[in-house]
Each structure stands twice: as structure tokens, then as C-alpha cells.
């Protein structure tokens, strides 16, 4: 219902109301709610306290119903008679938003001493369930189901015939009134016959397809998901011990075939993080990696593990997925930045206390920076490949018009506005990617500035060690979260080298308006400039498989799908100025049937001339022919070396040696 229609309906109701009803709706100093009957007011939801929850919750998950894609759970919760509120997790770690999929929770039945207890959902907060524990009950049994989905339209697919991604917080209720670290849970999982699994939890037993784990607090349980599968392999990738493992599940057993060279890159990754941070904030770390095209894509950080997906042939066709190789370095970096140290406003007491996201440009932005750097230092990416990725990032933000109205700081709120909901005008709206990728450019700027000011004696490596690693006293082997603020970030930067870092950061974070520009100074200070070429190199094509349909930096759109749908329209670009929005298909270029190749040829032919590029488009029953006056040819980003300047980028990306 539109806002105008809603106001009209409300006005009509007031006019038609009887005098008595009109008086009950509102007279005097303000409106008052009428007595509509029904349920009594919901009780207050207890605020979390640090008093430990009495007793241990026994939690049993069942992931064997692969045909229906239903994950079932049974909880035995110690209780005392009287009112009790149970919560379903709402603000999920790593999502930075109220994204708990309560719409998929079903079958909630609560009993005590064999008798059913009726529950009532909170009238304001649907994530809270109120009940009264009867006299004589010392525990309640909670049964529920997580109705996982068969496609990725609304929620990620987490079950396939061969793989299950069990995230405990999606299938659990927990008592209100306690911090997550004050609730102890003893968990177990019933697995499909013959399956195995990876998780950061410590296994007590694995018999008859039931895995039982050591009791942990709720925080640690939620922070320790499971990848289980019919095809599973666990590989030690710790070059100095046996504390870091690659846990691989796959739809097909033949895809779990990493070569010695590929495993060497991941061993290098572990070594390079040791060099960078100087401390490990874990007793062991488990990379969970699913090789699948059936499970929903994910890259999600945890303190002692991470959830990751890649193409089924990630290892067996190594060159195909080169652009995805920075995923594991990014998530691994989060063990230091995001989990051990994290913004203080994200250190919430439990999963139903609202999070704030003011420092995601550090949490995600600097992690994105180190993910790229560590990919190069470990050999997962070559220097040329890293430069290509950096050129793509720089070009995207150089051509983003949304900065005219929305600054980078505000994009930190994007998830709270609607969890990663895409829009038709991404270049104008701005969004989630900005506090990752544009912020990474800010950290390159800071790194190169430190190197310039100290003649190469100091770098952002020193900041990382002081802020996230061995510079935090007594942190080696400790994984208790530790909050930081903007002032802490500034102080740590000044600890590396004195500068007005507060102004440096705020200028880049808060810049907006028609004259605001992307933070690209770090690229030039690194010894490069951003240019555009009309023909990408073979390696640029390999790193950008969609290059042939990408006209973003020329005509201002991309071609999508077999019907050549006009998509990704650049706000203010040539096609936008011609009056084209979403929903149009390109059917002809000049007098030729449309294809990406035909359009590329036409853009090239128009370069340096005066003749427009004629396009014919179709939307439903409408046909439009328009002339685009674009004579600058095709444009693909590239970093060009500035001769005679220090190649600081090469220094940044070089592997560290003891």
C-alpha cells in the first residue's frame, strides 16, 4: 500500500467512526490505544546479565533429512518454575545485521515432564518466545526445525545430497537474560550414514553416526559451525606444527584433489600471517571449504574457523577460479581483525542485542586489504594478478557517482538498512562492497604514506602487529574478543609514525558532494597510475571472465544473459542519459543482430569519429532506437608504472622472511 493510499484510508476510517470510537482513538493531549482485547501485554524481555545460566543445555541436531532439507533440533534446558523467555538469534555475527532467518523456524514444541507448555511470541519482537514453566519442572524439552531452502532466492542453500553446512544459530533457542558467554551448551549431531565433518569444536566421540562435542559456551558454539559431507578430507597446512587444517567437502569425491603446489600456497598463507601478526589467537584453526555448485556461496569468518565455498573444480582446474583465491586469506585475517579485535560497538552481549557498524571500514576494509596482500605474499596470486584486481577496484570507485550524495561512512549502515539487498541503481545507491573495497584503497593510501614518511622503515605491517597481533600483550594463543574504537585505531597508527591520522581518515570516510573523489592517492604513491586501454591482455581476460560483456567504462552498462539484457546501468552514464533504465534487451546494433562481439566492434569503429552508435532495444512490447554519441572507444582499467618512482606496491606484496 502506498503512503498516500494509507493516509486516505486512515482518514476515511476516522470520518466514519462513531463518536465513542473517535474519542477512544484520540482526544485531548494525544492519541490513546483502544482496548482491543486478546492477549495481555507481552512481558518485558530480560536484559542480558553476566550471571551464568544455571546448568548445561543439552543440544541435539539431526541433519539426516536430506530429502526434505530439514534440520531438526532438540534441546534439554535446565529451568526453574516461573516465567521464561527464549530467544532466536537475530543479530548474526559476521552479517552485521538483524538477519536471523526466523521465517524458517518451525515446529516449536515445548514440554516439561511430558506435558506440553504453551508459548506466546512477543507482540513486538517476534524473535522472543514467552512461556511459564510449571511447578515441579526442573528442565524443559524444546523441539524445533530449521526449514532450509532449495534455492538461493531468499536464503542460502545449506543442504545438498552430499553436503550440509550446519550453523548452530539458525536452529536454536536460548534463554533471555544472559550473555552468550554465560550459557553452557553440550552439543551433538546425528549425521547421515558414513559422513564426516570439520568444525573447530572438540569431538568427544563419533560413534554410530553421532558426533558429540565438549561443552562450550553459546558464543563459542555459534562461532564454530560445521561442514559435513559424504566426501571429506582434512589436510594439515601448518608449516610449523599441526594447528591449522584445510577441511574439504565436495559434491564429487574426485574434486578433493589439491596438488602439493596448491597446498604449498596455503602453507605459505599460514606462514605469512605469522610474519604479519606475530601471534596466533587460536589453539587450532579449521578452514571449512566446500567445493560445490549446489550449496549457496559463502565466506564467513569465525575465530578458529571460517566457512568458504568454491567451484567444484577449484583445485582440478586451478586457473579457472583465480579471482576467488583471496577468499580464504580474507577470512583467515578475520581471526585477528574482526574476531580477536573487533569494533567495540559490535561486541554485543548476546545475539538479540542490536549491533552497530561504525567501524566496518576497519573490520572489513582492512581485512580486505590484508586478504589481497596475503594472497600475493603466499603465491595464491601473482604480482600481475594483484595489480589487475587493484586496477579493477580503483576504476570502479573512480567511476562511482553515488559519492555525490552518500559518503563511505554511511555505507557502514547498509546491512542495517536491509541485509545486502541489491537494487537497480547500485552505482548511485552505493552499498556493502564499499566498506570493503573502497576502504581497502584507504588502507593502501595509509600504508604507502607510512612508507613514504619513514623512508621504508615502517609500514602498515607494524600497525597490524601492534593493533591485532603480538602488540596486544598476553594475546598469543588467546581468543577472547577485545574491542577497539576509532581513537584506538588513530593511536595505533600514531604509534607507528606520528601524523594527523584522525583527519586523514575522516576526510576520506566523510567526503561527499559533486567534487568528492575516490581515495586513489595510494596507487600513485605506490608507483602506479590508473589508465584505460581498449584491449585487455590475456591475463586481464582470465582475471575478468566477464570482460567481453562489460561496457561499464564506455557506454555505461553490461550485457547480461542470452537475451543481452541491459544491466548494471551507470547512473549518469551514456545509456542512462539516453533514458534507458532496467528491463531493456539489446536486439540490434546498427543493422546487425545484437551480440557482445557486434557491440564491441561498433564501439571500436566509432572511436575518434563523429558517427553515433545506433542501438535498438526492446522492453515488453516497446521498441526503441537510439543514438549514443560515444567516440572514446572501449575502456578497460589497468595500472601503469610511473617511471622513476619507488615501486612500493611490489614491496607491499613481497613475501616476508624471518
N, C-alpha and C positions, 0 to 999 in steps of 0.2 A: 504494500500500500504506500502510495506517495505521501509526502509530508502534507501537501495541500489537501489531499483527499482525507487524510486522517483528521486534520483540523475541521474540515467541513462536516464530517460525521459526528465529531465531538460536539460541535455547535448545534447540530440538529437534535442530538440527544438531550442537550440542556434545554432547548426550546420546548421539546415535547415532554419534559419531566413534569411530574405533579409538583405542586408547591412543597409538599412534605419531602419528596425526594430531592428537589432542588436545594432545600435547606440542609439536608443531610450531606449533599455533595460539597457544599461550602458556603458559609456565610460568615459575617464578622471579619476577624483579622486574617483568616486564611482557610484553605480547604481542609476538611477532615474526612477520613475514610469512612464509608458507611459500614455497618455491621452486616457482613455478607454471610456469616455462619460458616460451617465447615470445620476444618481442623483448627485447633488452637494455634497460637503463635509458636513458631519454632523456637526451641531453647537456644540459648547462646552457644556457639561453638567454642569449646575451651581453648584458650591461647596456649601455645607450647611453653612448657616449663622444663627445667633441667633435672627435675626429679625423675630418676629412672623408672621406667614402666615395670611394675612388679611381675616377675615371672618371664618365661620364654614362650614366644609364639611358635607353634609348630606349623610349618607351611609345606604343603604337598602340591606340586604342579604335575599335571598329566598332559604330555604333548603328543600322545599316540593317535589322536583322532585326526589323521591327515586327510581323510576323505572329506570331512566336513570343515576342515580348517578351524577347529575349535580347540582352544587351550583351556583346560579346566583347572581349578584350584580349590583346595580345601585347607582351611585354617582352623587351628585349635588355639583360642585366645584365652589366657587366664583372666578372670574378671572378678569383681565383687558385685553384689546386688545393688541395683540402683540405675540411674541414668548413665548412658554410654553413647558417645558419638564416634562413628567410624568414618574415616576419610579415604577417598580415592585420590591418588596423586594428581595434582592439577598443573603445577609449575614443574616441568620436567628438566632435569639437568642437561645442559648442552643444547636444549631447544630455545632457551632464553624466552619462554613464552608459556602461556596457560594452554598447553597443547595436549594434556592428558586426555586420551580418547574415551571419555566416559560413555559416549554414544555406543561403544562396542561392548560395554559391560552388561551382562545379562545373567539371569538365573540366580539372583542373590537370595539365598535362603539361609536363615539364621536359626539355630536351635540351641536349647540348653536342656540337659537331662532328657533328651529325646523329644522334647516339646518345642514346637515352633514358636519363635518370638517375632512378632510383627515389628517391622521397622518403618520409619517415615522419612522420606527425603526432605532435606531442609528446603523451606519455601523460597529462600533467597539464593543459597549456594547449593546447586544440585550435586556437588561433589561430596556432600556431607549426609550421613545416614544416622538418624537418631533412633534409639531403642531403649527399653527398660529391661535390665537384667533381673529375672525373678529371684525371690528369696531362695536360698539354698543352692544357687548355682555358683560353682567355682570356675567354670570355663564355658565358653560358647563355641559352637562349631559354625563356621561360615563357609558356604559353598557358593561358587560363582563361576562364570565362564567369560572368557575373552573371545568374542566372535571375530576372529581375524578375517581379513578381506581377501578376495580372489583377484583383485586388480588394484592398481595404484591410483585410482581416480580420486579417492578421498584420503585414504590411509595407506601406508606402506604395506606391501605383501611381506609377511614374515614367516609363512609356511609354504613349502613346496613338497612334492613327493619324496624328496631326498634331503631336505634341509629345514631346520626350524631355528629361528632367531628368537630366543626367549629373553624378553626384557621384563624383569620381575614387576616393575612398577605398573605395567599395563594390566596385571591380573592380581591385584592385591587390595585389601582394605586394611587400614591400620588405625589404632586408637588416637583420637584427638587429645591434645593437652600435653604432648611430649615432643621433645626434639627428636629428630630422626636417629641421632647417635645414642639416644637413651632407650631405644626399643630393641630388644634382642630377638632374633629370629633364627630358628633352626630349620633349614630348607632341605627339601628333597625333590627329585624329578623322576617321574616314570617316563622312560624313553621307548621309542619303537624298538622292536627286537633287533639286536645286533648293532645298534647305533653307538657312536662315541661322541665326545664333546670337548670343547675348550671353554674355559672360564678361569677367572682369577680366584674364585673360591677354592678352598682347600677341601678335597674329597676325603671323606671318612671311609666310605665304602661304595662299591659299584658292583652290585650283585643282582641277578635276575632282572636286568634292565632297569634297576632303580639306583640312582646316584644320590648319596646322602652327603651333606656338607657340614663342616664345622659351624657351630653357631656364630653369627656375626650380628652387628647392629644393623638396623634397617638401612642406614646410609650406605654401609659397605655392600649390603645385598643389592640395592638398586644400582650401585656403582660397579657391579660385577655380573654383567649379562652372560648369556651362554649362546654359542653357536654349536648346534648338534646336527649330526648328519650320518647318513649311511656310508658316505665316503669321507674319511677323515685322516689327517696326518698331522702330527706335532713335530716341529723341527727346531732344534736348538740353534739360535743365531747370535748367541752371546760370545764375543771373541775372547772374553776374559773369565768366563765361568759358565754357569748353566741357569742364568736367571731370566733370560729373555727368549721367548719362543714364538714361532710362527705357527698358528693353529689354522689349518686349511680345511674347509669343507667344500664339496663340489657336487654339482648335479651328476657329473660323469667321473668315474674313478681315474680315467686316463688323463684328465686335466690337471691332476695334482702331480705335476712333474717339473718342479723348478730345477734348473741346472745349477751346477756348482758355481758358475759365474754369477747367476742371478742371486743365489743365496749369499754370495760374497758381497754384493751390493748392500744387502740388508745387514750383514755383519758390520760392514763399514758404517752404516747408519747408526748402529748402536755405539760404535767406537767414536763417531763424530759427535754424538750427543754427550758422551762422556767428556770429550775435549771441551765442548761448548759450555756445559753447565758445571762440570766438576763435581757433581753429586748426583746420586740416584735416590729419588723419593719413592722407592718401591722395594719390596723384598723380592718380587719377581714380576715380570711384565708379560702379558699374553696378547699378541696381535691376533685378533679373530678376523679371518679373511675368507669370504665366501666367493667362489668362482661360479657365477650363475647369471643367467639372463631371465630367471624366473622370480627370484627374490627381489624385493624392492631395493633400490640403491641406497647406500648409507655410508657415512663417515662420521662416527660419533665417538667422542673422547670419554675416557674413564681414567681413574688414577692409575690402575695397574693393568689396564687392558684397553682395547678400542675395537669398535665394530666397523668393519670395512667390507665393501663388495667390489668386485672387478669382473671383467668379461670372462666367460668360461675358458677362453684360450689365452688368458693373460700371460701365462708362462710359456705355453706352447707356440704362441705367435707373438713373441716379445715386442716386435716393432709396432704392432697394431695399436696397442694401448699406451703408447709412450706418454700421452698427455695426462694419464691417470696416475703416473708413478709418484707424484708428490703427495698423494693421499695419506699413505702410511707415515711419511715424515711429518706431515702436518698433525695428524692425530697423536703421534708419539710425543711431539713437542708439547702438546696439551698436558702431559703428565706433569710438566714443570709450570707452564703458564696456562692457567685455566683450572687446574685441579689442585696442585700443591699451593701455588699462589694464585689467587683469583680476586677479582674486584670485590671489595667489601660489601657492596650492595647486592652481590649475588650469593653471599654466604647466608642463606636463609635457614631458619630453624628447622623447618620441615618442608614437605612438598606442596603445602597448601598456603604458605606464606608468600605473598607476591614478590617476585624478583624485580630488580631494577637493572638497567643495562647501560649505565652511563659510560662504562669503560670497555665496551666491546671492541673498540678500536685498538685496545691493547690485548685483551683476551683473544680475540680472533685475528685482528690485524697484524700484530707482531708474530703470532703463531703462523700466519700465512707467509710472512716474510721468512721466518726460520725454516718453514717447510720447504720453500723453494731453495734456500741456501743449502740446507742439509741434503736435499736431493742432488744438488751439484757436488757437494763435498763427498758424498758417498758413492758417486758414479751412477746413480739412477738416471740422472740427466747429464748430458754433456754441457760444456760451456755454451756452445752454439744453441742448443735446445733451450737452455735457460734464458739466453738473450732473446730468443723468439717469443717465449712466454712473457717476458718483461715488455717487449715491444707491443704485444697484443694488449697487455694491461694498460700501458701508457696511452695507446691510441684510443682505447675505449673511453678513458676518462678525459682525454683531450677533447673528445667529441661528444661529451655528455652535457646536454643543455639544462638538465634538471637542477644543476648547481645555481642557476639564476634565482631559484626561489627556496631551495632546501639545502641546508648545509650538511656536511658529513656527520656532525654530532647528532643531528636529528635522526639520521638513518639507524642509529643505535636503538631507537624505539620501534623499528619496523616490525619486529616479531610481535611486540605487544599490541600493534595495530591490527594484526591478523597474521597468523603464523605462516610466513613465507608464501602469501597468496600472490600469484602472478597477476599482472594487469596488462592491458592492451598497449600502454604507453610507458614501457619500462624506462626509456631514456629520459622521460620527463618526471616520472614518479620517483625515481631512484629507489633503492631497496637494499635487501640483505647483503648482496655482494659488495656493496660499497664499504661497509665497515671491515670487510676482509681485504679487498683488493686495493681500494684507494688508500686505506690506512697502511697497507704494505708499502705503498710508494712513499708515505710519510716516514716510515722507518728506514727505508733506503736513504731518504734525504738526511735523516739523523745520523745514520751510520757513516755516510760519506763526509758529512760535516765534521764529525768527531775525528775521522781520519785526517781530514784537511787541517783542522786546528792543531792536531798533535803530531803532524808530520808522520802519520802512520804508526805512532807508538801505541795509540789506543783505538778502540773501535766499539761497535755495539756488542761485540762478544763480551767485553768487560761488563757492560750493563747487564747482559743476560746472566752472567755468572753471579754478579752481586745481587740482582733482583730475584732470580729464580733458582739459583744453584747453590754452590758452596759458600757464597757470600751470606747466606741465611744461616746463622750459627746453629749448630746441632741438628741440621736438617738431613744429613746423609742417612738414607735408609728409613726416613720418617715420612709418612704420608698423611699426616694430619693437616687439613686445609688451613691456609694462612692468608688473611685478607690484605689487600692493598688499596690505596686511594690515589687520586690524581697527585696529591702532594708527595706521596711515596715515589711515584714514577719520576717526578721532577727531581726529587732529592737523589735518587739513584743515578740519574743522568748527570747531575752536578757532581756526584761522586766520581764519575769517570773524567769529566772535564767541565770546568765552570763555564756557564753560558746562560742566557735568559731563556731557559728551556720552556718555562711556562708560556711565555709569549710565542715562542717557536711553535708549540703545539696548538695553542688556542687559535692562533692566526690561521692555521691550516684546517683545523676542525670546524671553525665557526665561519669561514669565508662563504659568503653568498652574495648574490646580485649579478647584474649583467657583466661586470668586469672580473668576477671571480674566476680563477683558472685552476686547472688540475695541478697537484703538487709534483711537478716533474723536475725540480731543480736537482734532485739526487741523481737522475740519469746523466745530466750534463756533468755534474761534479764527479760522477763515476768514470767519465771519459767518453761518453757517447751522446749522440743526438738522435731524436726520433725523426725519421723520414718516411716517405711513402713511395712505393715502387709499383709499376704496372704489372709485373710478373713475379710471383713468388718463386723462391728456389725450391728444389726438390725436398729439402728438409723442412722448409716452411710449409709446404703442402702436407707433408707427413704429420707435422705437429698440428695442423689446422685442416682436418679432413673435410670440413665444410667450406673450404676456401672458394670452390667453384660456384657456389650459390650465394656468396656473400658480397653484397654491393653496399654495405653499410657506409663506407667512407667515400663513396661516389654518389650513387643515386639515393642512398638513404634507406635501404631496406635489404631484406634477404628473401630468397625464393625458398619455399618450403613445400615438400611433398611432391607427388606425381602430377598434381594439377597446377604447379607453380604458383602457389598461394603467396601473395604479398604479405610478409610478416616482419616483425622486428622493426617497424617503421620508426625512423629517427625523427623526433619532434623538431620541426623547423627545417628538415632536410628537403631535397628537391621533390620527392614524391609527396611528402606532406604538404608542401606549398602548392602542389598541383591539386590538392583537395582529396587525396586518397587516404582512407583510414582502413580499419580492419575489414576483412571479408571479401577482398577482391582477388581474383585469379588473373594472372597474365596469360593471354591467349595468343597474342601476336606481337612481334617486334618488326616494325616496318611492314613488309609484305611477306614475312616468313612466320611460320608457326613458332610459338614461343618455346624456348628451352634455355637453360643456363648458358650453354655454349653460344647460341644465337645472340643472347643479350650481351655477353662479354664481347663478342665480335662487334656489335653495334656501338658499344661504349668506346671501344678502341678506335673504330673508324671515325667517330665524332671528335676525337681528341684534336685540339688545336684548330678546329674548323668553325663554321658558323651554323651548319645544319643541325636542327634539333633531333633528338632520339624519339621516334614515334612509337608509342605503346598502345596496345588495345587490351582493355581489361573487361572482366565480366564479374558481376555480383548478382546472383539470382537471375532475374530476367533483364537486368540492366547491362548495357554495353557502353563503355566509354573509350574514346580515342583521345589521347593527349600527347602533347609535345613537351619533352623535357629538354631544357636548354642547359645541358651539361657538356662541357668541352674539355674537362681536365683528365679524362681517361679513367682507367681502373686505378684503385689506390689500395695497396696492402702495406701494413706497417712493417718497419724494420729499424733496428738500431744500427747507426753508422758510427764508426770510430772517429773521434776527434783527434787528429794527428797532433803530436807534441804535448799531449796531456797524460797524466798518470792513469793507467788502466786500473782504477780502484775496483771496478766490478770483478775483474779477474782475481784480484787479491781477496775480495769478499768470498768468492766461490771456491777458492783453492782449499783442498783438504788440510786439516790441522794435524800436525805431528807433535808428539811429545819431545 
